[in-house]
Amino acid sequence: MDIVIRNIKRLLLTKELLPGDKLPNETQLANTLGVSRGSVREAMKIFHAFGIVEIKQGDGTYISRSLGKVLFDPLIFSLILLEPDIEELAEFRKIMEMDVVSLIIKNADDEDLEEIRKVYREMEAAANSSDYDGLDLARYDLEFHAAMGRATGNRLIERTYSFILDFFAPSIEHTHENQQKGLQALDVHRKILDALSEKRIDKALAAIDNSMVVWKTLSK
């Protein structure tokens, strides 16, 4: 499977494969790459899940005409293929988020912080709603972190953090299934927001550390 993914990705990045191009069939790809048909099939499942290919029944598999941002990020493919355990994931996310809060404290203005506060208020309203939905709260959770990325004032960090959030989205959604009406999520994000509002790096780093403990616990 790894060989298939690497080769298709290379062809896309070098523009030897373009949006709308039809891929060879399963057997042809397997023979060309020297892998099993099962490996090709598994690779296509991953590409299809990310919207990189479109499977047209009775016609074949095509490169999508509207390629998502995930395609051009080698990092997310590497993360998927590594199959990291929970400890590695937590360490990776913690380092990234500590850098994010440090840059927010350094670069963010009142407008940036107000955007983060606005998302928190929406998260709070969703948690207190009579028709509470954990997936709705997970969406606000991800929006909160996306607003944090923008507040860094660094486009490279914002883009990289966005990819990281895409990778962690399923596990974040899972954590919202394992808590009562999002109470732990609200507490975690309130602590981060308070620290950012006060521009207290010590509190911000402690809040991120706490959030990782909670995330690990709820991810199990």
Secondary structure, DSSP 8 states (H G I E B T S, - for coil): -HHHHHHHHHHHHTTSS-TT-B---HHHHHHHHT--HHHHHHHHHHHHHTTSEEEETTTEEEE-SS--GGGG-HHHHHHHHH---HHHHHHHHHHHHHHHHHHHHHH--HHHHHHHHHHHHHHHHHHHSTT--HHHHHHHHHHHHHHHHHHT--HHHHHHHHHHHHHHHHHHHHHTTSSSTTHHHHHHHHHHHHHHHHT-HHHHHHHHHHHHHHHHHHH-
